[in-house]
């Protein structure tokens, strides 16, 4: 019996052709005293990109009684962004679970790798806050 090859982080975070892509401007207010993007703002950029992506899919307009929340965030930086840069983000669902899913992000500036992120979301009932299965319409719409 042959063991499966281990998937490295680099292999797992390569954006597929079907990834949603967006471009965000980096503003002076995104940066810290060093003149580079403050690290926590990269998660804000990811949150903005997810919102833009989901808003672009008409089937997701009526979310009903469920929602999703971030359970875990993993970020790895390669370089920094500065005011005036344009951050290109590619994002895609990299894992589906029963009550959760993972979205991976690849951020670049003019082709230069800046960061990768994986966010694990849990789908919840809006009233109780308890996990619920990921709706089929959601998985179908996002592939």
Rosetta constraint file for C-alpha pairs under 8 A:
AtomPair CA 7 CA 11 HARMONIC 6.23 0.50
AtomPair CA 7 CA 12 HARMONIC 6.50 0.50
AtomPair CA 8 CA 12 HARMONIC 6.24 0.50
AtomPair CA 9 CA 13 HARMONIC 6.16 0.50
AtomPair CA 10 CA 14 HARMONIC 6.48 0.50
AtomPair CA 13 CA 104 HARMONIC 6.56 0.50
AtomPair CA 13 CA 105 HARMONIC 7.39 0.50
AtomPair CA 13 CA 106 HARMONIC 7.15 0.50
AtomPair CA 13 CA 116 HARMONIC 7.22 0.50
AtomPair CA 14 CA 106 HARMONIC 7.53 0.50
AtomPair CA 15 CA 19 HARMONIC 6.12 0.50
AtomPair CA 15 CA 90 HARMONIC 6.39 0.50
AtomPair CA 15 CA 91 HARMONIC 7.07 0.50
AtomPair CA 15 CA 92 HARMONIC 7.34 0.50
AtomPair CA 15 CA 105 HARMONIC 7.71 0.50
AtomPair CA 15 CA 106 HARMONIC 6.80 0.50
AtomPair CA 16 CA 92 HARMONIC 7.76 0.50
AtomPair CA 18 CA 92 HARMONIC 7.69 0.50
AtomPair CA 19 CA 90 HARMONIC 5.75 0.50
AtomPair CA 19 CA 91 HARMONIC 5.36 0.50
AtomPair CA 19 CA 92 HARMONIC 4.98 0.50
AtomPair CA 20 CA 53 HARMONIC 6.59 0.50
AtomPair CA 20 CA 90 HARMONIC 5.60 0.50
AtomPair CA 20 CA 91 HARMONIC 5.32 0.50
AtomPair CA 20 CA 92 HARMONIC 6.31 0.50
AtomPair CA 21 CA 88 HARMONIC 7.18 0.50
AtomPair CA 21 CA 89 HARMONIC 5.59 0.50
AtomPair CA 21 CA 90 HARMONIC 4.52 0.50
AtomPair CA 21 CA 91 HARMONIC 6.53 0.50
AtomPair CA 22 CA 49 HARMONIC 6.92 0.50
AtomPair CA 22 CA 88 HARMONIC 5.92 0.50
AtomPair CA 22 CA 89 HARMONIC 5.39 0.50
AtomPair CA 22 CA 90 HARMONIC 6.74 0.50
AtomPair CA 23 CA 86 HARMONIC 6.33 0.50
AtomPair CA 23 CA 87 HARMONIC 5.49 0.50
AtomPair CA 23 CA 88 HARMONIC 4.47 0.50
AtomPair CA 23 CA 89 HARMONIC 6.12 0.50
AtomPair CA 24 CA 45 HARMONIC 7.68 0.50
AtomPair CA 24 CA 86 HARMONIC 5.68 0.50
AtomPair CA 24 CA 87 HARMONIC 5.09 0.50
AtomPair CA 24 CA 88 HARMONIC 6.50 0.50
AtomPair CA 24 CA 89 HARMONIC 7.77 0.50
AtomPair CA 25 CA 84 HARMONIC 6.67 0.50
AtomPair CA 25 CA 85 HARMONIC 6.17 0.50
AtomPair CA 25 CA 86 HARMONIC 4.59 0.50
AtomPair CA 25 CA 87 HARMONIC 6.11 0.50
AtomPair CA 26 CA 30 HARMONIC 6.40 0.50
AtomPair CA 26 CA 37 HARMONIC 7.74 0.50
AtomPair CA 26 CA 81 HARMONIC 7.18 0.50
AtomPair CA 26 CA 82 HARMONIC 6.54 0.50
AtomPair CA 26 CA 83 HARMONIC 5.14 0.50
AtomPair CA 26 CA 84 HARMONIC 5.60 0.50
AtomPair CA 26 CA 85 HARMONIC 5.39 0.50
AtomPair CA 26 CA 86 HARMONIC 5.98 0.50
AtomPair CA 26 CA 87 HARMONIC 6.79 0.50
AtomPair CA 27 CA 31 HARMONIC 7.23 0.50
AtomPair CA 27 CA 82 HARMONIC 7.74 0.50
AtomPair CA 27 CA 83 HARMONIC 4.84 0.50
AtomPair CA 27 CA 84 HARMONIC 6.16 0.50
AtomPair CA 27 CA 85 HARMONIC 7.96 0.50
AtomPair CA 28 CA 82 HARMONIC 7.72 0.50
AtomPair CA 28 CA 83 HARMONIC 4.94 0.50
AtomPair CA 28 CA 84 HARMONIC 7.70 0.50
AtomPair CA 30 CA 36 HARMONIC 7.97 0.50
AtomPair CA 30 CA 37 HARMONIC 5.45 0.50
AtomPair CA 30 CA 38 HARMONIC 6.34 0.50
AtomPair CA 30 CA 41 HARMONIC 6.54 0.50
AtomPair CA 30 CA 83 HARMONIC 7.63 0.50
AtomPair CA 31 CA 35 HARMONIC 5.57 0.50
AtomPair CA 31 CA 36 HARMONIC 4.90 0.50
AtomPair CA 31 CA 37 HARMONIC 4.01 0.50
AtomPair CA 31 CA 38 HARMONIC 5.06 0.50
AtomPair CA 31 CA 82 HARMONIC 6.97 0.50
AtomPair CA 31 CA 83 HARMONIC 7.10 0.50
AtomPair CA 32 CA 36 HARMONIC 5.89 0.50
AtomPair CA 32 CA 37 HARMONIC 6.19 0.50
AtomPair CA 32 CA 38 HARMONIC 5.23 0.50
AtomPair CA 35 CA 82 HARMONIC 6.38 0.50
AtomPair CA 35 CA 83 HARMONIC 7.59 0.50
AtomPair CA 36 CA 80 HARMONIC 6.02 0.50
AtomPair CA 36 CA 81 HARMONIC 5.61 0.50
AtomPair CA 36 CA 82 HARMONIC 4.80 0.50
AtomPair CA 36 CA 83 HARMONIC 7.38 0.50
AtomPair CA 37 CA 41 HARMONIC 6.78 0.50
AtomPair CA 37 CA 42 HARMONIC 7.64 0.50
AtomPair CA 37 CA 80 HARMONIC 6.46 0.50
AtomPair CA 37 CA 81 HARMONIC 5.43 0.50
AtomPair CA 37 CA 82 HARMONIC 6.00 0.50
AtomPair CA 37 CA 83 HARMONIC 7.85 0.50
AtomPair CA 38 CA 42 HARMONIC 7.53 0.50
AtomPair CA 39 CA 43 HARMONIC 7.92 0.50
AtomPair CA 40 CA 44 HARMONIC 6.95 0.50
AtomPair CA 41 CA 45 HARMONIC 6.19 0.50
AtomPair CA 42 CA 46 HARMONIC 6.31 0.50
AtomPair CA 43 CA 47 HARMONIC 6.17 0.50
AtomPair CA 44 CA 48 HARMONIC 6.17 0.50
AtomPair CA 45 CA 49 HARMONIC 6.20 0.50
AtomPair CA 46 CA 50 HARMONIC 6.19 0.50
AtomPair CA 46 CA 105 HARMONIC 7.34 0.50
AtomPair CA 47 CA 51 HARMONIC 6.29 0.50
AtomPair CA 48 CA 52 HARMONIC 6.23 0.50
AtomPair CA 49 CA 53 HARMONIC 6.04 0.50
AtomPair CA 49 CA 89 HARMONIC 7.55 0.50
AtomPair CA 49 CA 91 HARMONIC 7.93 0.50
AtomPair CA 50 CA 54 HARMONIC 6.09 0.50
AtomPair CA 50 CA 91 HARMONIC 7.84 0.50
AtomPair CA 51 CA 55 HARMONIC 5.98 0.50
AtomPair CA 52 CA 56 HARMONIC 6.26 0.50
AtomPair CA 53 CA 57 HARMONIC 7.02 0.50
AtomPair CA 54 CA 60 HARMONIC 6.52 0.50
AtomPair CA 55 CA 60 HARMONIC 7.20 0.50
AtomPair CA 55 CA 61 HARMONIC 6.99 0.50
AtomPair CA 57 CA 61 HARMONIC 7.29 0.50
AtomPair CA 57 CA 141 HARMONIC 7.20 0.50
AtomPair CA 59 CA 137 HARMONIC 7.37 0.50
AtomPair CA 59 CA 138 HARMONIC 7.88 0.50
AtomPair CA 59 CA 141 HARMONIC 6.57 0.50
AtomPair CA 60 CA 137 HARMONIC 7.83 0.50
AtomPair CA 60 CA 138 HARMONIC 6.81 0.50
AtomPair CA 60 CA 141 HARMONIC 7.42 0.50
AtomPair CA 63 CA 67 HARMONIC 6.95 0.50
AtomPair CA 65 CA 125 HARMONIC 6.04 0.50
AtomPair CA 65 CA 126 HARMONIC 5.62 0.50
AtomPair CA 65 CA 127 HARMONIC 7.57 0.50
AtomPair CA 66 CA 123 HARMONIC 6.70 0.50
AtomPair CA 66 CA 124 HARMONIC 5.47 0.50
AtomPair CA 66 CA 125 HARMONIC 4.55 0.50
AtomPair CA 66 CA 126 HARMONIC 5.25 0.50
AtomPair CA 66 CA 132 HARMONIC 7.64 0.50
AtomPair CA 67 CA 123 HARMONIC 5.60 0.50
AtomPair CA 67 CA 124 HARMONIC 5.38 0.50
AtomPair CA 67 CA 125 HARMONIC 6.46 0.50
AtomPair CA 67 CA 126 HARMONIC 6.06 0.50
AtomPair CA 68 CA 121 HARMONIC 5.98 0.50
AtomPair CA 68 CA 122 HARMONIC 5.36 0.50
AtomPair CA 68 CA 123 HARMONIC 4.18 0.50
AtomPair CA 68 CA 124 HARMONIC 5.71 0.50
AtomPair CA 69 CA 121 HARMONIC 5.27 0.50
AtomPair CA 69 CA 122 HARMONIC 5.46 0.50
AtomPair CA 69 CA 123 HARMONIC 6.57 0.50
AtomPair CA 69 CA 124 HARMONIC 7.44 0.50
AtomPair CA 70 CA 119 HARMONIC 6.62 0.50
AtomPair CA 70 CA 120 HARMONIC 5.81 0.50
AtomPair CA 70 CA 121 HARMONIC 4.44 0.50
AtomPair CA 70 CA 122 HARMONIC 6.45 0.50
AtomPair CA 71 CA 119 HARMONIC 7.57 0.50
AtomPair CA 71 CA 120 HARMONIC 5.55 0.50
AtomPair CA 71 CA 121 HARMONIC 5.51 0.50
AtomPair CA 71 CA 122 HARMONIC 6.36 0.50
AtomPair CA 72 CA 119 HARMONIC 5.81 0.50
AtomPair CA 72 CA 120 HARMONIC 5.12 0.50
AtomPair CA 72 CA 121 HARMONIC 7.29 0.50
AtomPair CA 73 CA 117 HARMONIC 7.09 0.50
AtomPair CA 73 CA 118 HARMONIC 5.91 0.50
AtomPair CA 73 CA 119 HARMONIC 4.61 0.50
AtomPair CA 73 CA 120 HARMONIC 6.47 0.50
AtomPair CA 74 CA 117 HARMONIC 5.46 0.50
AtomPair CA 74 CA 118 HARMONIC 5.27 0.50
AtomPair CA 74 CA 119 HARMONIC 6.51 0.50
AtomPair CA 75 CA 115 HARMONIC 6.94 0.50
AtomPair CA 75 CA 116 HARMONIC 5.82 0.50
AtomPair CA 75 CA 117 HARMONIC 4.42 0.50
AtomPair CA 75 CA 118 HARMONIC 6.72 0.50
AtomPair CA 76 CA 115 HARMONIC 5.50 0.50
AtomPair CA 76 CA 116 HARMONIC 5.40 0.50
AtomPair CA 76 CA 117 HARMONIC 6.45 0.50
AtomPair CA 77 CA 114 HARMONIC 5.85 0.50
AtomPair CA 77 CA 115 HARMONIC 4.24 0.50
AtomPair CA 77 CA 116 HARMONIC 6.64 0.50
AtomPair CA 78 CA 113 HARMONIC 6.08 0.50
AtomPair CA 78 CA 114 HARMONIC 4.86 0.50
AtomPair CA 78 CA 115 HARMONIC 5.49 0.50
AtomPair CA 79 CA 113 HARMONIC 6.75 0.50
AtomPair CA 79 CA 114 HARMONIC 4.60 0.50
AtomPair CA 79 CA 115 HARMONIC 7.02 0.50
AtomPair CA 80 CA 114 HARMONIC 5.90 0.50
AtomPair CA 81 CA 85 HARMONIC 6.38 0.50
AtomPair CA 81 CA 87 HARMONIC 7.59 0.50
AtomPair CA 81 CA 109 HARMONIC 7.36 0.50
AtomPair CA 81 CA 114 HARMONIC 7.23 0.50
AtomPair CA 85 CA 109 HARMONIC 6.83 0.50
AtomPair CA 86 CA 109 HARMONIC 6.02 0.50
AtomPair CA 86 CA 110 HARMONIC 7.58 0.50
AtomPair CA 87 CA 107 HARMONIC 6.46 0.50
AtomPair CA 87 CA 108 HARMONIC 5.82 0.50
AtomPair CA 87 CA 109 HARMONIC 5.06 0.50
AtomPair CA 87 CA 110 HARMONIC 7.94 0.50
AtomPair CA 88 CA 107 HARMONIC 5.60 0.50
AtomPair CA 88 CA 108 HARMONIC 5.18 0.50
AtomPair CA 88 CA 109 HARMONIC 5.99 0.50
AtomPair CA 88 CA 110 HARMONIC 7.85 0.50
AtomPair CA 89 CA 105 HARMONIC 6.61 0.50
AtomPair CA 89 CA 106 HARMONIC 5.63 0.50
AtomPair CA 89 CA 107 HARMONIC 4.61 0.50
AtomPair CA 89 CA 108 HARMONIC 6.59 0.50
AtomPair CA 90 CA 105 HARMONIC 5.59 0.50
AtomPair CA 90 CA 106 HARMONIC 5.17 0.50
AtomPair CA 90 CA 107 HARMONIC 6.63 0.50
AtomPair CA 91 CA 103 HARMONIC 6.67 0.50
AtomPair CA 91 CA 104 HARMONIC 5.53 0.50
AtomPair CA 91 CA 105 HARMONIC 4.45 0.50
AtomPair CA 91 CA 106 HARMONIC 6.53 0.50
AtomPair CA 92 CA 103 HARMONIC 5.48 0.50
AtomPair CA 92 CA 104 HARMONIC 5.60 0.50
AtomPair CA 92 CA 105 HARMONIC 6.89 0.50
AtomPair CA 93 CA 101 HARMONIC 7.03 0.50
AtomPair CA 93 CA 102 HARMONIC 5.72 0.50
AtomPair CA 93 CA 103 HARMONIC 4.35 0.50
AtomPair CA 93 CA 104 HARMONIC 6.30 0.50
AtomPair CA 93 CA 142 HARMONIC 7.22 0.50
AtomPair CA 93 CA 143 HARMONIC 7.63 0.50
AtomPair CA 94 CA 101 HARMONIC 7.63 0.50
AtomPair CA 94 CA 102 HARMONIC 5.53 0.50
AtomPair CA 94 CA 103 HARMONIC 5.46 0.50
AtomPair CA 94 CA 104 HARMONIC 5.92 0.50
AtomPair CA 95 CA 101 HARMONIC 5.39 0.50
AtomPair CA 95 CA 102 HARMONIC 4.95 0.50
AtomPair CA 95 CA 103 HARMONIC 7.15 0.50
AtomPair CA 96 CA 100 HARMONIC 6.43 0.50
AtomPair CA 96 CA 101 HARMONIC 4.49 0.50
AtomPair CA 96 CA 102 HARMONIC 6.64 0.50
AtomPair CA 96 CA 139 HARMONIC 7.94 0.50
AtomPair CA 97 CA 101 HARMONIC 5.44 0.50
AtomPair CA 97 CA 134 HARMONIC 7.71 0.50
AtomPair CA 98 CA 133 HARMONIC 5.36 0.50
AtomPair CA 98 CA 134 HARMONIC 6.12 0.50
AtomPair CA 99 CA 122 HARMONIC 5.82 0.50
AtomPair CA 99 CA 123 HARMONIC 5.55 0.50
AtomPair CA 99 CA 124 HARMONIC 7.88 0.50
AtomPair CA 99 CA 131 HARMONIC 6.11 0.50
AtomPair CA 99 CA 132 HARMONIC 5.52 0.50
AtomPair CA 99 CA 133 HARMONIC 4.31 0.50
AtomPair CA 99 CA 134 HARMONIC 5.15 0.50
AtomPair CA 100 CA 120 HARMONIC 6.96 0.50
AtomPair CA 100 CA 121 HARMONIC 5.43 0.50
AtomPair CA 100 CA 122 HARMONIC 4.24 0.50
AtomPair CA 100 CA 123 HARMONIC 5.78 0.50
AtomPair CA 100 CA 133 HARMONIC 7.59 0.50
AtomPair CA 100 CA 134 HARMONIC 6.53 0.50
AtomPair CA 101 CA 120 HARMONIC 5.84 0.50
AtomPair CA 101 CA 121 HARMONIC 5.42 0.50
AtomPair CA 101 CA 122 HARMONIC 6.68 0.50
AtomPair CA 102 CA 118 HARMONIC 6.52 0.50
AtomPair CA 102 CA 119 HARMONIC 5.52 0.50
AtomPair CA 102 CA 120 HARMONIC 4.36 0.50
AtomPair CA 102 CA 121 HARMONIC 6.07 0.50
AtomPair CA 103 CA 118 HARMONIC 5.63 0.50
AtomPair CA 103 CA 119 HARMONIC 5.33 0.50
AtomPair CA 103 CA 120 HARMONIC 6.55 0.50
AtomPair CA 103 CA 121 HARMONIC 7.86 0.50
AtomPair CA 104 CA 116 HARMONIC 7.35 0.50
AtomPair CA 104 CA 117 HARMONIC 5.68 0.50
AtomPair CA 104 CA 118 HARMONIC 4.40 0.50
AtomPair CA 104 CA 119 HARMONIC 6.51 0.50
AtomPair CA 105 CA 116 HARMONIC 5.42 0.50
AtomPair CA 105 CA 117 HARMONIC 5.00 0.50
AtomPair CA 105 CA 118 HARMONIC 6.28 0.50
AtomPair CA 106 CA 113 HARMONIC 7.78 0.50
AtomPair CA 106 CA 114 HARMONIC 7.93 0.50
AtomPair CA 106 CA 115 HARMONIC 6.21 0.50
AtomPair CA 106 CA 116 HARMONIC 4.71 0.50
AtomPair CA 106 CA 117 HARMONIC 6.79 0.50
AtomPair CA 107 CA 113 HARMONIC 6.32 0.50
AtomPair CA 107 CA 114 HARMONIC 5.44 0.50
AtomPair CA 107 CA 115 HARMONIC 5.16 0.50
AtomPair CA 107 CA 116 HARMONIC 6.13 0.50
AtomPair CA 108 CA 112 HARMONIC 5.18 0.50
AtomPair CA 108 CA 113 HARMONIC 4.53 0.50
AtomPair CA 108 CA 114 HARMONIC 5.01 0.50
AtomPair CA 108 CA 115 HARMONIC 7.06 0.50
AtomPair CA 109 CA 113 HARMONIC 6.73 0.50
AtomPair CA 109 CA 114 HARMONIC 6.76 0.50
AtomPair CA 122 CA 131 HARMONIC 6.57 0.50
AtomPair CA 123 CA 131 HARMONIC 5.59 0.50
AtomPair CA 123 CA 132 HARMONIC 5.69 0.50
AtomPair CA 123 CA 133 HARMONIC 6.68 0.50
AtomPair CA 123 CA 134 HARMONIC 5.91 0.50
AtomPair CA 124 CA 128 HARMONIC 7.83 0.50
AtomPair CA 124 CA 129 HARMONIC 5.41 0.50
AtomPair CA 124 CA 130 HARMONIC 5.19 0.50
AtomPair CA 124 CA 131 HARMONIC 4.22 0.50
AtomPair CA 124 CA 132 HARMONIC 5.12 0.50
AtomPair CA 124 CA 133 HARMONIC 7.98 0.50
AtomPair CA 125 CA 129 HARMONIC 5.17 0.50
AtomPair CA 125 CA 130 HARMONIC 5.57 0.50
AtomPair CA 125 CA 131 HARMONIC 6.36 0.50
AtomPair CA 125 CA 132 HARMONIC 6.13 0.50
AtomPair CA 134 CA 138 HARMONIC 6.96 0.50
AtomPair CA 134 CA 139 HARMONIC 7.20 0.50
AtomPair CA 135 CA 139 HARMONIC 6.66 0.50
AtomPair CA 136 CA 140 HARMONIC 6.03 0.50
AtomPair CA 137 CA 141 HARMONIC 6.00 0.50
AtomPair CA 138 CA 142 HARMONIC 6.21 0.50
AtomPair CA 139 CA 143 HARMONIC 5.68 0.50
